[in-house]
Amino acid sequence: VAVAAMGGTGVGNATTAEDQQFEDAVTALEIPTTPDQDIPAVGHKICDWLTVGLASDINPVPTVRGVVNRLENAGMTKKQSVGLMRAAVAVYCPQNARFIGR
């Protein structure tokens, strides 16, 4: 299960409109999950990776590629990885949107 490999465990129910928006994106991307997974925690983790990486490197490309590679290594396709990263940014860390492209 791709999201399970990301460490998102816990309550799988959205508690905010933002969480629901992110969970809907995960569903639309057809990323496998289980009911006990904390899907929003995965989105927050992606934002943490981006924020830390972007703070330490003036070139955003290696950071963005690194996040996509981590997601692919967790069992997602490239399309799912990019989509999940974009969804996380759109919902939880829109300040990073300018770094991930279109």
N, C-alpha and C positions, 0 to 999 in steps of 0.2 A: 504494500500500500504506500503510494508515493508520499502523501502528507504525513503518514506515520513515521517515515524515515526522517522527516524534518523535526521530529520531537514535539509535535503538537498534540499533546494528550490532555485530557481533562474534559470539561463540559463541552459538548459539541453544539450547544444551542446558542444562537446569537442573542446578545443582550442589548445591543444598540442598533440603530438603523445602519450605522457604518458596518458593524459586524455582519448584519444580514446582507448588505450589499456585497461584502467580500465573500461570504459563503455562497451567494448566488453566482458570483464570478467563478468560484471553484467548481460549482456544479456545471456551469456552462462550458467550462474548459474540459469537462469529463475527467477530472482528476479524482482517482479513487480515495475514499475516506471511510472511516468507521464512525458509528454514532458517538463513541466516547472521545473523539478527537476535538481538541480546542482549535478549530480552524482559524479564528481570529489571532491566536497566539502565533501561528505560522506567518500571517501577514505582518505582525509586529516584528517578528524575528527578521524577516526580509528587510524591513525598513531599518532595523538596527544594523544589519550588515552593510547596507548602503550608506547610512549616516557615518558609521565608523570609517569605512573605506574612503568615502569622499572627503572626510576631514583630514585624512593623512596623505592624500594624493591629489595634486592639482589636475591630473588627467583622469577624467571619470571612466574612460573606456575599460581599463583593467578591473576596476571595481564592478562595473556592470557585467562584464564578461564573467567575473568570478562568481557573482550571484547566480547568473544563469547556469554556469557549470555546476555549482553546488546543487541546484534544483535538478539538473539533468542527472547528476550522480545519485540523487535520491529516487530516481526511477521515472522521472517525467520526460516527455518528449521535449524537443527544443521549443515547439509551439506552446506547449503547456507551461514550460519554464518562463518564457518571455511573457506570456499572458498573465501568469500568476504574479510575476514581479510588477508588471504594469498595473494590475488590479490592486496590489498592496500599496503601491505608490499613490494611485488615484484616491484610495480610501484613507490610508493611514499616514502617509508622509508626502503630501502633494508638493512640498517644498523641494523634493528631489526630482520632480517631473522633468525639469529642464535637462537633467543628466542622462535620462534613459532613451531619448529619441522619440520617434513617433511610432 
